[in-house]
């Protein structure tokens, strides 16, 4: 669970910026482990089977949801807002003062 969540956050920051979908497959796991191994004295160990079990836990917790493409998941915007699916706009109207 928590290690897969760490991979999810890393993938959102490094691979899926401004998107509402993220790839969570063996290639992303490999890239994550390479990055973590080069920056930490003790590299993180995470097998593909453990990673997939963690992704299943993230699905049960409704943090991610499967898409039609294998290895690609929707990100729940309540947990991680990462896209422009929802546009926030503010309209400012100025009133002109009429001086008599």
PARO-59532 format. One record per residue: residue in one letter; x, y negated, z negated of N, C-alpha, C, O, CB in turn. Coordinates in steps of 0.001 Angstrom, whole numbers, plus 500000, padded with zeros to 6 digits. Glycine has a CB too. Example, Ala and Ser with C-alpha at 12.3 -4.5 7.8 and 13.67 -1.06 7.14 Angstrom:
<rs>
a513190505690492200512300504500492200513200503300492200514236503319491535511308504473490954s512850502250492920513670501060492860512900499970492130513409498862491961514084500598494275
</rs>
This chain:
<rs>
x500785501195500000500000500000500000500830498737500000500759497956500949499105500004498845x501621498515498952502320497236498809503445497094499828503698495992500314502879497095497398x504122498189500156505180498110501165504583497848502543505138497073503322506014499407501183x503456498487502849502785498245504130502282496809504194502298496190505257501613499235504333x501832496275503051501399494878503005502580493949503279502428492928503950500762494549501636x503750494302502763504954493526503048505294493534504527505693492510505081506125494061502252x505137494689505172505371494779506622504343493929507358504681493245508324505303496259507110x503084493967506907502029493153507520502380491673507452502292490969508459500679493407506827x502774491197506283503115489778506138504315489408507000504328488344507618503404489444504673x505320490276507046506491490024507891506081489961509357506530489079510090507563491118507681x505226490895509792504790490934511191503984489693511549504121489160512650503958492193511458x503146489230510627502364488015510881503296486817511031503098485992511923501345487767509738x504298486712510181505214485573510219506141485603511422506474484550511966506032485531508959x506563486781511848507601486878512866507125487321514237507794487039515231508634487806512407x506004487998514326505579488569515600504209488088516060503934488098517260505567490057515501x503355487673515153501971487373515516501526486008515021500402485852514546501050488435514967x502398485029515130502061483694514653500933483105515495500980483177516723503297482777514688x499939482533514865498769481918515498497922482915516275497329482565517295499208480813516419x497863484144515803497010485160516418496162485799515334496523485778514158497854486234517169x495035486365515734494192487046514752494354488557514817493623489292514153492735486676514968x495316489025515619495629490448515709497117490632515455497919489738515722495223491032517097x497477491801514936498882492096514671499146493556515023498305494423514785499251491803513181x500314493817515589500725495186515876501388495768514635502296495163514065501689495241517099x500936496929514226501527497653513099501790499077513569500993499983513325500587497628511824x502915499257514244503269500568514776504712500889514412505343500160513647503067500616516310x505228501974514959506580502414514606507640501407515037508678501293514386506872503766515237x507397500671516127508368499683516600508458498495515642509549498001515359507993499197518007x507319498047515152507299496946514182507958497393512882508718496638512276505845496466513916x507670498613512457508297499148511240509809499199511402510547498834510487507750500556510914x510271499648512559511714499721512828512356498332512787513417498155512189511971500379514200x511709497346513425512227495971513400512272495423511978513240494771511586511366495057514283x511220495693511208511151495232509821512284495825508991512954495111508245509798495598509200x512497497135509125513543497799508342514932497313508735515809497197507878513456499311508519x515147497026510021516438496480510460516666495102509858517764494800509391516503496402511998x515638494271509866515748492922509308516003492977507807516863492261507295514475492111509599x515259493825507103515433493943505656516794494526505302517395494133504301514329494808505061x517285495456506110518586496070505855519735495102506016520743495210505319518790497236506767x519593494149506937520673493194507174520678492057506158521697491386505994520562492626508571x519551491827505468519483490712504523519578491142503064519882490315502205518208489956504730x519330492403502765519346492872501376520502493831501133520919494560502033518020493553501024x521017493823499897522079494767499535521538496188499491522201497129499925522700494394498176x520328496335498963519679497640498939518540497620499950517482497057499674519156497993497505x518743498230501123517685498195502136516440498959501685516528499967500984518198498774503452x515305498461502097514033499087501772513891500391502548514217500455503733512857498134502082x513409501417501882513205502706502544511705502932502672510970502890501685513891503879501750x511263503172503898509843503378504153509700504290505362510068503921506477509105502024504381x509162505482505135508982506424506241507729506055507029506863505331506536508888507883505718x507644506559508249506485506285509099505208506843508472504158506205508537506693506882510502x505290508027507866504107508626507230503608507767506068502404507556505920504430510048506731x504526507277505252504154506410504127503575505097504633502616504575504066505371506138503222x504160504567505702503673503331506312502236503510506801501395502640506576504589502904507480x501951504619507460500596504869507970499596505041506828498457504584506930500584506118508867x500009505691505749499127505803504579498852504419503990497735504128503564499756506730503503x499876503576503971499699502212503474498750501408504341497949500626503830501033501507503395x498834501597505656497913500904506564496482501372506312495552500565506339498310501152508045x496301502667506069494965503178505738494427502533504466493233502244504375495002504704505574x495296502305503484494881501617502258494498500170502549493542499652501973496002501664501207x495246499512503445494909498137503821493561498087504539492811497123504385496012497537504717x493251499122505323491937499205505976490833499376504943489799498714505027491903500371506984x491040500254503973490035500485502929489797499221502110488679498963501665490472501636502006x490856498434501913490741497177501165490219496043502043490070494916501569492095496790500571x489941496324503307489411495367504287490339494181504508489883493058504721488053494867503841x491647494438504457492631493409504778492905493420506273493124492369506874493941493625503983x492892494613506880493017494750508331491906495671508827491324496434508056494428495305508732x491622495587510133490635496460510771491179496888512120491842496108512804489253495748510926x490900498123512502491395498649513769490781497908514951489631497472514898491097500144513875x491565497774516016491054497277517290490900498475518217491105499617517805492005496184517914x490542498214519462490404499297520439491763499864520839491843501001521304489661498799521680x492820499094520666494162499536521041494856500163519831494850499593518739494997498349521596x495443501318520030496110502020518937497325501227518444498136500765519246496540503431519388x497441501075517139498563500355516553498333498866516406499184498166515858499770500576517370x497203498363516882496884496931516769495701496766515824494729497519515879496566496304518172x495807495762514954494797495551513927494374494092513885495179493193514132495320495991512560x493091493862513566492602492519513286493011492161511865493043493020510984491049492423513473x493322490898511648493676490413510318492446489749509718491819488909510363494887489420510372x492095490116508493490967489495507810491351488056507451492280487846506671490563490310506532x490646487058508011491019485660507743490794485230506299491298484185505890490244484750508647x490047486013505514489887485690504093491171485940503309491375485353502247488749486507503492x492038486812503831493306487109503164494453486335503780495265485746503066493600488596503221x494524486335505105495602485638505808494978484884506967494568485495507954496713486633506307x494902483556506861494396482770507984495572482464508883496479481724508501493683481453507507x495559483034510082496724482955510948496387482510512353497237482602513238497406484275510998x495199482038512589494874481708513969493969480510514044493684479838513053494229482881514659x493528480269515261492623479157515468491251479668515870490547479030516653493172478203516526x490874480818515333489548481365515593488492480417515029487419480254515609489400482784514977x488796479814513931487896478838513322488546477468513481489681477260513053487609479172511802x487844476564514080488403475222514277487859474302513187486655474250512940488058474665515703x488753473597512558488358472630511548488476471239512169489556470816512583489238472761510252x487379470560512222487397469226512819486746468231511872485848468566511099486679469223514187x487207467048511955486634465958511177486367464802512119487241464399512886487575465528510010x485197464287512060484836463151512896484770461924511998484064461894510990483474463390513642x485512460942512392485518459691511642484866458630512515485325458332513618486973459271511223x483829458093512011483140457048512757483355455718512046483265455611510823481623457366512900x483633454745512838483807453399512283482566452573512569482015452580513669485068452708512870x482175451901511586481059450986511777481625449594511978482488449127511234480071451025510569x481120448967512983481560447596513231480671446651512433479445446754512426481517447252514756x481327445755511784480577444767511022480192443632511962481016443092512701481405444236509807x478954443306511907478472442194512724478396440970511821477608440901510878477071442514513382x479233440032512146479253438814511344478358437779512008478432437552513215480702438271511177x477538437174511220476625436185511758477060434790511440476391433831511826475250436410511241
</rs>
